[in-house]
Structure formats: structure tokens, C-alpha cells
Amino acid sequence: MEYDIIGDIHGCFAELQSLLQRLGYNEDGLHPKGRQLAFVGDLTDRGPQSLQTISFVWELVIHKKRAHYAPGNHCNKLYRFFLGRKVQIAHGLETTVAEYEALPSAQQIIIRDKFIQLYEQSPLYHQLDTKRLIVSHAGIREDYIGRFDKRVETFVLYGDITGEKHPDGSPVRRDWAKYYQGKPYIVYGHTPVRTPRFCNNTVNIDTGCVFGGMLTALRYPEMEIVSVPSSMPLVEEKFRSFN
């Protein structure tokens, strides 16, 4: 099977449609050569069309069963919000909540149920191509592959966090990819970078679309990068550089 793996969308639905067109998909997410889509999570928050992104991915993953989705940390927070749990409506969630609250109550129920179903029926990460390819939101350590416990959940949603905070309140994360020696190829996002970061047998394809960068896909097994520019204003300080 051949895959096109899409980086963090964050509600940038117009860019998603543009990227899919460049990749050769029709409006329904169908590829003439039978390729399948995979999403690394963080579908929502900060961008202008989070709910439309949810509906589109739900249609492909749940209804038509021809795409794969691994949840991100923003997905996890929205899931908890939809369950009625106490969450802080900040760090981008406020944009999704505003979209949601602007809907009539009947439509609110539909989008909430779709997202809960999408989240609950998707694994923490995907092992594809007979386990030679892993799609995980923030990556995964080699010794965690095959596990789905709470420690692994924290890693794949948030990365290799130390428990410390940067001055802006964001978590300090270790550079796990620098030390990865596993055979499965890991495609992930979570940390915005200006260009896809290839490191050992991993690639970070979150090129910060919602911060004015690009929306990026990795074509697998070709290992070809396809990107479209963002329509959002550039926020340079949101991008991370690696030594």
C-alpha cells in the first residue's frame, strides 16, 4: 500500500484541499491509484475551519474507511471538552469552541458525536506497511513500539517531555529522534519546523501551516515531500530549529 501522510492541519482546511489536489486526490479524498491518506493529528485549533476538517477526516476514516488518523494533543483536549470535562479554553481551543458554539444545537450534536467517534475508534498510533511505517503525532520511542499504555499515550501526544517549562509556558521536550535507532520509519508532527526534518529513521512533517509556514505531506514509500503554502500570517517564533 502507498500512503500520503499529512502533517498538523490545525483547522487550515483550504490548505488541506489544495494539498490533496496536488497529491492527486479528488474532492472526496479518493486517489485514482488507490493511495491512502494518513493524518498525524492536531486537526483543529487556531485555524479558521476546524469543524470542516473534523467532518472531512471523519468521512474518510470512519464512514468510508479509506484513511488513517492518529490523534494529537489538541485532539485529546477537544475530546475531553466534548465529553464535558473541565479543560482550559486556551492555546487554540478557543477558536474551535467559538466555531462550535456558533452552530445550531442540532449541528453541535452531529459534529461532537463525529469527533468523539473518530477519536475513540482510532489507535494512539498506526503501524502500517507490515509495521515498517509508524504514524504517530509526536513520535514514539523504539522501546514503546507495540505498547499502548498511559506512558506511551503521553509520549505520542506530547513528545518526550521533561516536566519543565519554557518561559512562554510551553513544555521542554527532549530530541528523541536524534537517538532513535529503530527499523520502523516514523512519520510525526507536533513540533513546527520550517522544513521537514529527516533524522535517523524519522521525519517531522509539521511545517507550521497555522503559523504561516506550509502544510506538508510525505509520500510513502517514495519518501517525497509535497507542500503547499499557508494563507496564515507568519509567526516565526513558533518554529523550532535543531542543532
N, C-alpha and C positions, 0 to 999 in steps of 0.2 A: 504494500500500500504506500502511496505517495501522499505527503501531508504538506499543508501550508499552515504554519504556526504563527499566530497573530499576537503581537505584544499588547501591553496595557492600553485599553481603549479610553477609559475614563469619560464615557459619555460623548466622545468625538465621533458621532455616528456618520456624519458626512464624509470624514476621512476614511472611516471603515468601508463605506460604499465605494469610494474612489480606489482604495487599495484592492478590494475584491475584484473590481473591474480590471485593474491592471494585472491581477493574477489569473484572469480568465474565467471568473465565476459570473453566473447570471444573477439577476435580482433576487432569486430565491436561494442563493448560496449553493447552486449546483454547478459542478465543473464538467465540461464535456469529456474529459479524460478520466473521470471518476476519482479525482483527488479529493481528499477530505480536509476540512478545516479543524484546527485545534486552537483554543484560546487559553492564554496563560493567566487569566483572571483580571480583577480590577476592571470590570466592565463599566462601572459607574463612578460618580462623584467628580466634581469640579467642572466637567464639560457640560455642554448645553442640552444633550439628548440622551440622558442616562436611561430613561424608561423605554425609549425606542430601541436602544441597544439591548436591553433585557429581553424585550419581546422577540427581537430578531434571533438572538442566540438561543432562547428557549425553543423557538420554532425549529431551529436546526438540530439542536441536541436532544430535546425531549420528544417533540412531535414527529420529526422526520428521521431522527436517529442517524444522522449522517455527519455529525461533528462531535468534537470533544471539548470539554470545558473543565478547567481546574480552578477552584475558587482562590481569590486573593484576600488580603486583609480587609480591603474596603468592602468586598463581597460579604465577608464574615460579619462586619459591623452592620451592614444593611440588613442581613439576615436576622440579626439579633433585634434590630429596630422593628422589623416586620413581625417578629414574634412578640413584640410588646415589652421587651426587656429594656432596662434603663441604659441608654448609651448617650454619649456626648454628641450633640448635633453640631459637629465642627469638623475641620480638616477635610472639607469637601462634601461630607454627608449632607450638609445644609442645602446644597444645590439639588441633590436628588430628592430630598424631603420636600423642598419647595415645589418641584415638578409634581411629586406625588400628591401633595395636599391641594394642588390646583385642579386635580381631576374630580369629576363627579364620583360619588361614593361607590357606585356600581363598577366603574372602571378601576378605582383603587383596589377593590377586592380582586379583580382579574389580574392586575399586574403584581399584587402582593402574592397571590397564590402561584402565579407563574414562577416568580423568583424563588419562593420557598421550595417549590418542586425542583427547579433547576439546581439549587444549592444542595438539597438533601439527596438527590439522585446522582450527584457527581462525586467521584472519589477525591481525596486530597490531592492526588497527582495521578497522572496517567503513565502507564508503561506500555508503549506501542512498539510496533515492528519487532515482535517476539522479544520484547524487553530490551531492545537495543536503543530505544529512544524513550526519554522521560520528559514529560511536560509538567512543570511544577512552577507555581507562581514565583516564589523567591529562591528556588533551587532546592537541592537536597544533598545531604552528606552521603558519602558512599555507604557507610555502615547503617544508614537509615533506610536504604532502598529495600522495599518489601515490607516495611513496617508502617503501621497506621495509628500508632498510639499518640497520646497527648503531646509528648516531647517532639515527635515528628510533625504533628499538626502545627505547633508553634514555629518550628523551623520553616516549613513550606509556606506558611502565611506571612511570617515577619522576617525571615532570614536568620542568620547566625548572630542574634542579638547578645550583647554583653550584659544588659541591665542598666548600662549608663546612658546618659542623655547628652546630646549636643546642646549648645546654647539656645538654639531655636526650638528645643523640645523634642526633636526627632531622635530616635534610638541610635546608639552606636552599634554598628554591625561589623563583625569580622569578615575578612575577604576569603570566604570558604572556597571559592572557585580556584584561587591561587594554589590551593593544596589538594584539589581533587585529583585522584589518580584512577578513578573507576573506568570501566569499559563502556557502560551505557552513556550515550550522548545526552546531556541535559540542556534543555531549552527553557529559559526562565525570563522573568522580568523584574518588577518590583522597584528596582533602583534605577532612576532615569540616568541614561548616558547619552552623550551627543551622537555617538555612532555605536553600532552593535559591538559588544565586547566579546571576542573569542579568547578563551583562556582554558588551556588543557582541553578536556573533552566537554566543554560547556560553552554556551553563548547566551549573553543577556541581550534581549531584543526589545527592552523598554527604552525607546528613544524619545520619551517625554513628549508625546503628541500634545497632551493637555497643557504643557508648559511651553508650547511654541516650537517644539522640535519636529519630530516625524512620527508617523505610525508605520511600524515595520513588521514585515513577515519574513520568516525563514522558510524557504522551500526545501523540503527534505524528501529524498536523500541527496538532492543536488547540492545542498548547502549554499544556496544562492539567496542573497538578501534582496528584498524588494521593499521600497519605502515610498511613501507619499508625504508631502509637506503638510504641516499643521496650519490651520487658519487662526490659531490662538496666538496671543501676544507672547513674545519670548520672555521667559523668566530664567535668566542664565544661572542664578544661584541655586536653582533646584536640581541642576545636573551634577553628577559625581564624576570625578576623574580618578583614575587608578594609576599607581606608580608601576 
